Amino acid sequence: MATPSDPRRPRRPRRPRRSGGSLLPVLLPIVVLIVAAVAVGSSLQFTERESVATVRTVGSGAAERVDVEATVQHVDAVAKELDLRVWVTVHGTLGEAEGAAPVADLSLQTSGATLSDLEFAAHERLATRDVRVAVADGSISDYPFDGYETTIGFRARLGGRQVPVRLLFSNNDTLFSASARPTAARQEAAMALTLTRSGSLLVFAVFMMGVMWALAAAVLLGAWYLTTRGQGLVWPALSWMAATLFALAAFRNTAPGSPPIGCVLDWFAFLWAETVIALCLTVVVITGVRTALRSEDTP
């Protein structure tokens, strides 16, 4: 026979049953954010890739012409120069071996910004040449918001006479985006180039500045808590602050393009973040030593 329960005896509270569906309200927004971030990133990457793969054309469309394919390989912002790879093709009766060699001596006269002209011997294969082009109207100290301008142009002479030229321009430097517009020229194919930092580099540099300020703010809050609560010398906290101080310098050196000290990245975030962390570390040590000495003197 069952014993009746005592109404005065307190009942034990029942433990809530764990349900797998309770994680759904948390996981669903996370999944949505991940999918949205991947979608936005894919769109930006596709747009940037299409911009890099775009070939811009200017010059003559005659059947008897010289094609000059110029591709930017690397932009040296410190030296204010860019490496331009040039591939020449001769069309029509001006060339032989399917345009791989000229029928006479070919001379390509470049623009004033290009540091050298190109000479090709008759009946010899047209090899790819690398030339350097000077850039202007920009400074590396504006990194990552720096921009540069230059002009490239080619004029062809085959066997001592002027021949039509067509210029095909493209960019292979992933750290820079290049916009080109044709310039007015009668006897040459020329383009005015504007070089700016690529979208991915700009986003990453701005992200770096945000991270630097976030770390400085975290150290500042930790220092405020330790000094106002009289915690003394908390060695794990001091180790974290010191590690952040040196890790921030290493993090800054990972900036793409290797910008020199003194650029916008430094004056907007890095130098100030380092200053804040160093001051916080010093203040925490001084306050902690005073607290420790005071506690030792107190019986």
Residue frames as qw, qx, qy, qz and C-alpha x, y, z in Angstrom:
[[0.000, 0.889, 0.457, 0.000, 0.00, 0.00, 0.00],
 [0.418, 0.520, -0.023, 0.745, 1.41, 3.42, -1.01],
 [0.380, -0.486, -0.433, 0.658, 2.37, 5.74, 1.79],
 [0.155, 0.919, 0.321, 0.167, 0.64, 9.10, 1.48],
 [0.503, 0.339, -0.141, 0.782, 3.09, 11.96, 1.07],
 [0.317, -0.591, -0.429, 0.605, 3.49, 14.46, 3.86],
 [0.261, 0.865, 0.315, 0.291, 2.01, 17.78, 2.73],
 [0.308, -0.933, 0.112, 0.151, 4.43, 19.62, 5.01],
 [0.706, -0.250, 0.430, 0.503, 7.47, 18.05, 3.34],
 [0.241, 0.748, -0.218, -0.578, 8.93, 20.39, 0.73],
 [0.874, 0.387, 0.285, 0.068, 9.02, 19.01, -2.75],
 [0.509, -0.343, 0.420, 0.669, 12.25, 18.97, -4.68],
 [0.415, 0.702, -0.086, -0.571, 12.21, 21.26, -7.69],
 [0.864, 0.295, 0.383, 0.141, 12.27, 19.38, -10.92],
 [0.345, -0.437, 0.438, 0.706, 15.30, 19.90, -13.09],
 [0.562, 0.638, -0.036, -0.525, 14.45, 21.39, -16.45],
 [0.845, 0.157, 0.466, 0.210, 14.87, 18.93, -19.23],
 [0.174, -0.508, 0.456, 0.710, 17.51, 19.73, -21.76],
 [0.672, 0.605, 0.407, -0.134, 16.10, 20.24, -25.17],
 [0.575, -0.009, 0.435, 0.693, 18.15, 20.31, -28.38],
 [0.232, 0.734, 0.472, 0.430, 15.80, 22.87, -29.88],
 [0.303, -0.892, -0.169, 0.289, 16.83, 25.53, -27.36],
 [0.480, -0.385, 0.346, 0.708, 20.04, 26.17, -29.34],
 [0.429, 0.545, 0.582, 0.425, 18.12, 27.01, -32.50],
 [0.027, 0.977, 0.211, 0.012, 17.45, 30.69, -31.63],
 [0.387, -0.772, 0.333, 0.379, 21.20, 31.14, -31.07],
 [0.558, -0.115, 0.658, 0.493, 22.53, 29.12, -33.98],
 [0.455, 0.688, 0.537, 0.176, 20.11, 30.48, -36.58],
 [0.088, 0.988, -0.028, -0.128, 21.31, 34.14, -36.43],
 [0.431, -0.602, 0.559, 0.374, 24.93, 32.93, -36.46],
 [0.580, 0.199, 0.705, 0.356, 24.32, 30.85, -39.58],
 [0.338, 0.868, 0.358, 0.065, 22.51, 33.77, -41.24],
 [0.134, -0.928, 0.241, 0.251, 25.41, 36.12, -40.45],
 [0.529, -0.338, 0.668, 0.400, 27.95, 33.63, -41.81],
 [0.536, 0.472, 0.639, 0.285, 26.00, 33.14, -45.02],
 [0.183, 0.967, 0.173, -0.037, 25.58, 36.91, -45.45],
 [0.301, -0.793, 0.408, 0.338, 29.29, 37.53, -44.84],
 [0.560, -0.074, 0.716, 0.410, 30.29, 34.84, -47.35],
 [0.449, 0.701, 0.528, 0.169, 27.85, 36.23, -49.92],
 [0.039, 0.989, -0.039, -0.140, 29.16, 39.79, -49.55],
 [0.429, -0.605, 0.564, 0.363, 32.77, 38.57, -49.63],
 [0.604, 0.204, 0.692, 0.338, 32.13, 36.51, -52.76],
 [0.351, 0.872, 0.335, 0.072, 30.56, 39.49, -54.50],
 [0.120, -0.936, 0.256, 0.211, 33.47, 41.76, -53.62],
 [0.538, -0.366, 0.667, 0.363, 36.03, 39.14, -54.66],
 [0.581, 0.464, 0.614, 0.264, 34.28, 38.55, -57.99],
 [0.218, 0.966, 0.138, -0.023, 34.10, 42.29, -58.69],
 [0.269, -0.816, 0.436, 0.268, 37.79, 42.74, -57.91],
 [0.613, -0.096, 0.707, 0.340, 38.78, 39.74, -60.00],
 [0.511, 0.692, 0.476, 0.182, 36.80, 41.03, -62.97],
 [0.035, 0.987, -0.087, -0.132, 38.48, 44.42, -62.59],
 [0.434, -0.584, 0.600, 0.333, 41.93, 42.81, -62.64],
 [0.589, 0.150, 0.734, 0.304, 41.07, 40.66, -65.68],
 [0.406, 0.851, 0.277, -0.183, 39.77, 43.63, -67.69],
 [0.565, -0.028, 0.371, 0.737, 41.85, 44.53, -70.75],
 [0.187, 0.854, 0.187, -0.448, 41.60, 48.14, -71.96],
 [0.636, 0.242, 0.476, 0.558, 42.34, 48.92, -75.58],
 [0.133, 0.895, 0.044, -0.423, 43.32, 52.12, -77.35],
 [0.250, -0.461, 0.604, 0.600, 44.92, 52.90, -80.70],
 [0.425, 0.368, -0.488, -0.668, 44.57, 51.92, -84.33],
 [0.768, 0.087, 0.575, -0.268, 42.41, 49.07, -85.58],
 [0.530, 0.627, -0.424, -0.382, 44.07, 48.79, -88.98],
 [0.998, 0.062, -0.018, -0.012, 45.00, 45.39, -90.38],
 [0.692, 0.382, -0.275, 0.547, 48.61, 46.48, -90.78],
 [0.336, -0.831, 0.151, -0.417, 49.53, 47.38, -87.23],
 [0.416, 0.246, -0.746, 0.459, 51.69, 46.60, -84.18],
 [0.669, -0.620, -0.294, -0.288, 49.95, 45.34, -81.05],
 [0.224, 0.405, -0.630, 0.623, 51.54, 46.16, -77.70],
 [0.705, -0.534, -0.437, -0.165, 50.20, 44.23, -74.71],
 [0.155, 0.479, -0.503, 0.702, 51.35, 46.04, -71.54],
 [0.720, -0.502, -0.467, -0.110, 50.68, 44.44, -68.15],
 [0.196, -0.737, 0.420, -0.492, 51.50, 45.93, -64.75],
 [0.735, -0.001, -0.658, 0.163, 53.38, 43.30, -62.74],
 [0.566, -0.472, -0.455, 0.500, 54.30, 45.24, -59.60],
 [0.011, 0.881, 0.065, 0.469, 53.94, 48.77, -58.25],
 [0.612, -0.141, -0.404, 0.665, 56.79, 49.96, -56.02],
 [0.154, -0.921, -0.306, -0.185, 55.20, 52.77, -54.04],
 [0.574, -0.682, 0.059, 0.449, 58.41, 53.52, -52.14],
 [0.454, -0.174, 0.447, 0.751, 60.51, 53.98, -55.29],
 [0.403, 0.652, 0.164, -0.620, 57.48, 55.44, -57.14],
 [0.231, 0.386, -0.727, -0.519, 57.93, 53.09, -60.08],
 [0.849, 0.115, 0.365, -0.365, 55.99, 50.25, -61.64],
 [0.289, -0.258, 0.844, 0.370, 57.17, 47.18, -63.56],
 [0.674, 0.482, 0.049, -0.557, 55.50, 46.91, -66.96],
 [0.532, -0.090, 0.794, 0.280, 55.72, 43.71, -68.98],
 [0.448, 0.598, -0.175, -0.642, 55.47, 44.35, -72.71],
 [0.578, 0.088, 0.780, 0.222, 54.61, 41.78, -75.36],
 [0.269, 0.552, -0.272, -0.741, 54.69, 42.91, -78.99],
 [0.602, 0.286, 0.736, 0.120, 52.86, 41.29, -81.92],
 [0.082, 0.392, -0.396, -0.826, 53.10, 42.38, -85.58],
 [0.604, 0.443, 0.614, -0.247, 50.07, 41.95, -87.86],
 [0.600, 0.768, 0.068, -0.215, 49.67, 41.79, -91.62],
 [0.781, 0.523, -0.116, 0.321, 52.58, 42.21, -93.98],
 [0.086, -0.862, 0.381, -0.325, 54.57, 43.95, -91.24],
 [0.530, -0.495, 0.661, -0.192, 55.36, 40.61, -89.61],
 [0.630, 0.281, -0.691, -0.213, 56.27, 37.04, -90.38],
 [0.322, 0.004, -0.904, 0.280, 55.97, 33.70, -88.60],
 [0.345, -0.650, -0.659, -0.156, 52.36, 34.55, -87.69],
 [0.179, -0.898, -0.043, -0.399, 53.35, 37.90, -86.22],
 [0.815, -0.517, -0.054, 0.258, 56.12, 36.55, -84.02],
 [0.568, -0.273, 0.221, 0.744, 58.88, 38.47, -85.86],
 [0.267, 0.833, 0.063, -0.481, 59.03, 41.79, -87.77],
 [0.795, 0.502, 0.211, 0.268, 60.06, 41.98, -91.42],
 [0.401, 0.650, -0.185, 0.618, 62.37, 44.91, -90.62],
 [0.341, -0.007, -0.564, 0.753, 63.97, 46.53, -87.58],
 [0.342, -0.734, -0.497, -0.312, 61.20, 47.53, -85.17],
 [0.250, 0.123, -0.424, 0.862, 61.60, 50.42, -82.74],
 [0.344, -0.732, -0.574, -0.130, 59.06, 51.18, -80.02],
 [0.161, 0.344, -0.259, 0.888, 59.37, 54.70, -78.65],
 [0.367, -0.545, -0.724, 0.208, 57.77, 55.03, -75.24],
 [0.165, -0.920, -0.217, -0.282, 56.37, 57.93, -73.26],
 [0.151, 0.718, -0.414, 0.539, 58.48, 60.21, -71.13],
 [0.662, -0.539, 0.344, -0.392, 57.53, 58.37, -67.93],
 [0.996, 0.042, 0.030, 0.071, 58.91, 55.09, -69.30],
 [0.433, -0.770, 0.379, 0.275, 62.59, 54.74, -68.51],
 [0.307, -0.333, 0.742, 0.494, 63.68, 53.03, -71.76],
 [0.646, 0.424, -0.236, -0.589, 62.69, 52.46, -75.39],
 [0.802, -0.036, 0.596, -0.023, 62.42, 49.03, -77.02],
 [0.323, 0.611, -0.563, -0.453, 64.38, 47.80, -80.04],
 [0.839, 0.056, 0.535, -0.084, 63.73, 44.57, -81.97],
 [0.121, -0.424, 0.694, 0.569, 65.88, 43.22, -84.78],
 [0.673, 0.320, -0.279, -0.606, 64.40, 42.16, -88.10],
 [0.767, 0.159, -0.586, -0.206, 63.41, 38.50, -88.59],
 [0.253, 0.146, -0.828, 0.479, 64.04, 37.70, -84.93],
 [0.391, -0.538, -0.744, -0.055, 61.44, 36.49, -82.49],
 [0.189, -0.645, 0.059, -0.738, 59.71, 39.24, -80.50],
 [0.497, -0.173, -0.744, 0.411, 60.57, 38.40, -76.90],
 [0.377, -0.839, -0.380, -0.096, 58.74, 39.77, -73.88],
 [0.383, 0.372, -0.295, 0.793, 60.43, 42.82, -72.34],
 [0.430, -0.717, -0.478, 0.270, 60.15, 44.37, -68.88],
 [0.254, 0.508, -0.024, 0.822, 60.36, 48.13, -68.56],
 [0.294, -0.474, -0.559, 0.614, 60.06, 50.47, -65.59],
 [0.011, 0.688, 0.374, 0.622, 57.68, 53.40, -65.55],
 [0.166, 0.000, -0.457, 0.874, 57.88, 56.32, -63.15],
 [0.225, -0.708, -0.647, -0.175, 54.73, 57.32, -61.27],
 [0.132, 0.218, -0.208, 0.944, 53.88, 60.69, -59.70],
 [0.439, -0.388, -0.095, -0.805, 51.24, 62.59, -57.71],
 [0.846, -0.399, -0.291, -0.199, 51.27, 60.33, -54.67],
 [0.004, -0.618, 0.658, -0.429, 53.09, 59.49, -51.45],
 [0.592, -0.080, -0.798, 0.075, 53.54, 56.23, -49.56],
 [0.045, 0.026, -0.604, 0.795, 52.95, 58.16, -46.33],
 [0.554, -0.025, -0.004, -0.832, 49.23, 58.23, -47.24],
 [0.409, 0.007, -0.904, -0.123, 49.03, 54.42, -47.00],
 [0.429, 0.171, 0.843, 0.276, 46.46, 52.83, -47.29],
 [0.351, 0.805, 0.400, -0.262, 44.76, 55.76, -49.01],
 [0.184, -0.571, 0.432, 0.673, 47.65, 56.61, -51.35],
 [0.710, 0.586, 0.389, -0.017, 47.19, 56.94, -55.11],
 [0.359, -0.437, 0.467, 0.680, 49.47, 57.54, -58.08],
 [0.618, 0.723, 0.182, -0.248, 49.24, 58.67, -61.68],
 [0.351, -0.412, 0.610, 0.578, 51.34, 58.11, -64.78],
 [0.662, 0.604, -0.046, -0.442, 51.09, 57.87, -68.56],
 [0.563, -0.186, 0.728, 0.345, 52.20, 55.06, -70.84],
 [0.601, 0.702, 0.019, -0.383, 52.39, 55.36, -74.60],
 [0.643, -0.147, 0.627, 0.416, 54.01, 53.61, -77.57],
 [0.483, 0.760, -0.150, -0.409, 54.97, 54.79, -81.03],
 [0.825, -0.038, 0.515, 0.231, 56.22, 52.23, -83.57],
 [0.327, 0.765, -0.397, -0.388, 58.69, 52.63, -86.41],
 [0.867, 0.032, 0.487, 0.105, 59.27, 49.68, -88.71],
 [0.680, 0.281, 0.357, 0.576, 62.16, 49.96, -91.14],
 [0.263, -0.096, 0.030, 0.960, 62.36, 53.71, -90.48],
 [0.254, -0.325, -0.391, -0.823, 58.69, 54.48, -91.22],
 [0.371, -0.096, 0.515, -0.766, 55.80, 55.14, -88.89],
 [0.362, -0.183, -0.860, -0.309, 53.28, 52.30, -88.46],
 [0.570, -0.516, -0.117, -0.628, 49.97, 52.14, -86.58],
 [0.192, 0.160, -0.844, 0.474, 49.97, 50.94, -82.98],
 [0.650, -0.503, -0.312, -0.476, 47.29, 49.43, -80.76],
 [0.048, 0.372, -0.722, 0.582, 47.83, 49.31, -76.98],
 [0.735, -0.391, -0.485, -0.267, 46.20, 46.66, -74.77],
 [0.005, -0.494, 0.576, -0.652, 46.58, 47.38, -71.06],
 [0.780, -0.418, -0.431, -0.176, 45.93, 45.12, -68.05],
 [0.200, -0.682, 0.501, -0.494, 46.93, 44.93, -64.39],
 [0.795, -0.063, -0.602, 0.043, 48.29, 41.93, -62.47],
 [0.189, 0.229, -0.603, 0.741, 49.24, 43.65, -59.21],
 [0.422, -0.543, -0.718, -0.108, 46.68, 42.52, -56.65],
 [0.357, -0.460, -0.422, 0.695, 47.67, 45.29, -54.20],
 [0.065, 0.371, -0.078, -0.923, 46.62, 48.04, -56.62],
 [0.485, 0.618, 0.619, -0.015, 43.64, 48.70, -58.82],
 [0.241, -0.232, 0.368, 0.868, 44.34, 50.55, -62.07],
 [0.436, 0.747, 0.449, -0.227, 41.98, 52.72, -64.06],
 [0.396, -0.135, 0.478, 0.772, 43.04, 53.74, -67.58],
 [0.403, 0.793, 0.332, -0.315, 41.68, 56.36, -69.95],
 [0.678, 0.386, 0.302, 0.547, 42.86, 57.09, -73.49],
 [0.191, -0.701, 0.017, 0.687, 44.80, 60.29, -74.10],
 [0.557, 0.809, 0.080, -0.170, 44.71, 62.40, -77.24],
 [0.396, -0.519, 0.601, 0.462, 47.63, 61.32, -79.45],
 [0.630, 0.602, -0.180, -0.458, 47.91, 61.31, -83.24],
 [0.596, 0.521, -0.607, -0.069, 50.82, 58.99, -83.90],
 [0.180, 0.237, -0.886, 0.356, 50.89, 56.85, -80.78],
 [0.643, -0.471, -0.543, -0.264, 48.69, 54.75, -78.51],
 [0.170, 0.275, -0.558, 0.765, 48.70, 56.22, -75.01],
 [0.548, -0.605, -0.551, -0.173, 46.80, 55.85, -71.76],
 [0.112, -0.572, 0.411, -0.701, 46.68, 57.86, -68.54],
 [0.632, -0.211, -0.739, 0.099, 46.78, 55.53, -65.54],
 [0.384, -0.605, 0.278, -0.639, 45.44, 56.10, -62.03],
 [0.602, 0.018, -0.775, 0.190, 46.67, 53.61, -59.43],
 [0.480, -0.536, 0.268, -0.640, 44.93, 53.22, -56.08],
 [0.179, -0.238, 0.914, -0.276, 45.00, 50.56, -53.41],
 [0.378, -0.171, -0.823, -0.387, 42.81, 47.56, -54.10],
 [0.598, -0.492, -0.119, -0.621, 39.55, 47.11, -52.24],
 [0.886, -0.269, -0.368, 0.087, 40.73, 44.03, -50.35],
 [0.549, 0.121, -0.356, 0.746, 43.87, 45.81, -49.14],
 [0.157, -0.444, 0.075, -0.879, 41.87, 48.85, -48.06],
 [0.763, -0.451, -0.239, -0.397, 39.40, 46.71, -46.11],
 [0.847, -0.155, -0.383, 0.335, 42.20, 44.80, -44.41],
 [0.354, 0.265, -0.281, 0.852, 44.11, 47.97, -43.48],
 [0.402, -0.479, 0.007, -0.780, 40.99, 49.55, -41.97],
 [0.874, -0.343, -0.318, -0.133, 40.33, 46.29, -40.11],
 [0.686, 0.057, -0.406, 0.601, 43.88, 46.41, -38.73],
 [0.018, 0.381, -0.215, 0.899, 43.32, 49.93, -37.41],
 [0.672, -0.445, -0.147, -0.573, 40.08, 48.82, -35.77],
 [0.885, -0.192, -0.393, 0.162, 41.81, 45.86, -34.12],
 [0.463, 0.231, -0.373, 0.770, 44.61, 48.09, -32.80],
 [0.270, -0.414, 0.143, -0.858, 42.15, 50.47, -31.15],
 [0.825, -0.348, -0.272, -0.353, 40.10, 47.54, -29.78],
 [0.799, -0.063, -0.444, 0.401, 43.17, 46.00, -28.14],
 [0.209, 0.297, -0.311, 0.878, 44.19, 49.37, -26.70],
 [0.524, -0.428, -0.031, -0.736, 40.69, 49.85, -25.27],
 [0.882, -0.260, -0.386, -0.069, 40.75, 46.34, -23.77],
 [0.623, 0.053, -0.436, 0.648, 44.08, 47.01, -22.04],
 [0.070, -0.385, 0.161, -0.906, 42.80, 50.37, -20.82],
 [0.717, -0.424, -0.176, -0.525, 39.72, 48.78, -19.26],
 [0.868, -0.159, -0.418, 0.217, 41.84, 46.09, -17.63],
 [0.409, 0.208, -0.360, 0.812, 44.20, 48.71, -16.22],
 [0.346, -0.452, 0.029, -0.822, 41.28, 50.73, -14.86],
 [0.843, -0.374, -0.289, -0.258, 39.87, 47.66, -13.09],
 [0.789, -0.051, -0.416, 0.449, 43.21, 46.68, -11.53],
 [0.260, 0.268, -0.281, 0.884, 44.06, 50.16, -10.31],
 [0.433, -0.427, -0.008, -0.793, 40.62, 50.99, -8.89],
 [0.877, -0.328, -0.264, -0.230, 40.15, 47.63, -7.12],
 [0.291, -0.746, 0.565, -0.199, 43.59, 47.60, -5.52],
 [0.987, 0.081, -0.090, -0.103, 44.44, 44.17, -6.91],
 [0.572, -0.618, 0.473, 0.259, 48.18, 44.55, -6.48],
 [0.110, 0.524, -0.719, -0.443, 50.60, 42.83, -8.86],
 [0.849, 0.232, 0.395, -0.265, 48.46, 40.49, -10.93],
 [0.300, -0.446, 0.687, 0.488, 51.09, 38.72, -12.99],
 [0.461, 0.370, 0.766, 0.253, 48.75, 37.10, -15.56],
 [0.244, 0.911, 0.312, -0.116, 47.28, 40.53, -16.36],
 [0.147, -0.824, 0.361, 0.411, 50.74, 42.10, -16.63],
 [0.451, -0.142, 0.779, 0.412, 51.86, 39.29, -18.94],
 [0.422, 0.633, 0.638, 0.117, 48.82, 39.81, -21.14],
 [0.107, 0.962, 0.059, -0.245, 49.45, 43.56, -21.39],
 [0.269, -0.648, 0.565, 0.434, 53.14, 43.09, -22.20],
 [0.485, 0.120, 0.802, 0.327, 52.33, 40.43, -24.80],
 [0.356, 0.811, 0.464, -0.026, 49.78, 42.74, -26.40],
 [0.068, -0.892, 0.200, 0.400, 52.36, 45.52, -26.58],
 [0.239, -0.450, 0.729, 0.457, 54.80, 43.40, -28.58],
 [0.449, 0.331, 0.816, 0.151, 52.20, 41.46, -30.54],
 [0.314, 0.859, 0.282, -0.290, 50.73, 44.69, -31.85],
 [0.020, -0.742, 0.479, 0.469, 54.07, 45.61, -33.43],
 [0.299, -0.103, 0.896, 0.312, 54.27, 42.21, -35.13],
 [0.391, 0.609, 0.682, -0.104, 50.67, 42.58, -36.28],
 [0.198, 0.870, -0.024, -0.451, 51.46, 45.96, -37.79],
 [0.128, -0.533, 0.694, 0.466, 54.32, 44.47, -39.81],
 [0.416, 0.229, 0.867, 0.153, 51.87, 42.13, -41.54],
 [0.375, 0.719, 0.176, -0.558, 50.27, 45.06, -43.38],
 [0.754, 0.368, 0.440, 0.321, 50.32, 44.21, -47.12],
 [0.404, 0.851, 0.050, 0.331, 52.70, 46.31, -49.16],
 [0.702, -0.221, -0.238, 0.634, 55.20, 46.77, -46.29],
 [0.050, 0.917, 0.132, 0.372, 54.41, 50.44, -45.57],
 [0.465, 0.271, -0.446, 0.715, 57.17, 52.43, -43.84],
 [0.324, -0.544, -0.572, 0.521, 56.84, 53.88, -40.36],
 [0.047, -0.348, -0.059, 0.935, 55.02, 57.20, -40.35],
 [0.129, -0.244, -0.683, -0.676, 52.15, 56.41, -42.71],
 [0.508, -0.342, -0.091, -0.785, 48.46, 57.04, -42.07],
 [0.804, -0.232, -0.542, -0.077, 48.11, 53.55, -40.57],
 [0.541, -0.052, -0.530, 0.651, 50.59, 54.49, -37.84],
 [0.005, -0.116, 0.221, -0.968, 49.25, 57.96, -37.04],
 [0.586, -0.274, -0.279, -0.710, 45.62, 56.85, -37.08],
 [0.894, -0.329, -0.164, -0.257, 45.99, 53.76, -34.90],
 [0.865, 0.060, -0.390, 0.310, 49.30, 51.95, -34.34],
 [0.338, 0.353, -0.410, 0.770, 51.40, 54.60, -32.56],
 [0.432, -0.445, 0.168, -0.767, 48.53, 55.71, -30.33],
 [0.914, -0.240, -0.229, -0.232, 47.56, 52.15, -29.45],
 [0.747, 0.129, -0.445, 0.477, 51.15, 51.34, -28.49],
 [0.056, 0.426, -0.335, 0.839, 51.31, 54.49, -26.37],
 [0.670, -0.413, 0.006, -0.617, 48.08, 53.66, -24.53],
 [0.940, -0.136, -0.312, 0.009, 49.17, 50.08, -23.82],
 [0.584, 0.251, -0.438, 0.636, 52.63, 51.12, -22.61],
 [0.172, -0.446, 0.275, -0.834, 51.19, 53.78, -20.29],
 [0.813, -0.344, -0.104, -0.458, 48.59, 51.38, -18.90],
 [0.883, -0.001, -0.404, 0.240, 51.25, 48.75, -18.23],
 [0.341, 0.336, -0.417, 0.772, 53.41, 51.29, -16.42],
 [0.418, -0.435, 0.150, -0.783, 50.54, 52.62, -14.31],
 [0.901, -0.254, -0.241, -0.257, 49.40, 49.11, -13.34],
 [0.756, 0.096, -0.462, 0.453, 52.91, 48.13, -12.23],
 [0.108, 0.366, -0.367, 0.848, 53.39, 51.28, -10.15],
 [0.614, -0.378, 0.041, -0.692, 49.97, 50.96, -8.54],
 [0.924, -0.130, -0.351, -0.083, 50.46, 47.26, -7.91],
 [0.578, 0.199, -0.511, 0.605, 53.82, 47.78, -6.22],
 [0.173, -0.382, 0.298, -0.857, 52.36, 50.45, -3.94],
 [0.795, -0.294, -0.109, -0.519, 49.46, 48.19, -3.02],
 [0.877, -0.001, -0.449, 0.172, 51.77, 45.26, -2.32],
 [0.361, 0.275, -0.482, 0.750, 54.07, 47.37, -0.10],
 [0.404, -0.386, 0.167, -0.812, 51.12, 48.80, 1.77],
 [0.892, -0.225, -0.239, -0.310, 49.70, 45.34, 2.46],
 [0.752, 0.094, -0.504, 0.413, 53.08, 44.17, 3.76],
 [0.122, 0.322, -0.409, 0.845, 53.37, 47.12, 6.16],
 [0.617, -0.372, -0.006, -0.693, 49.86, 46.56, 7.51],
 [0.145, -0.237, 0.909, -0.310, 49.97, 44.05, 10.49]]
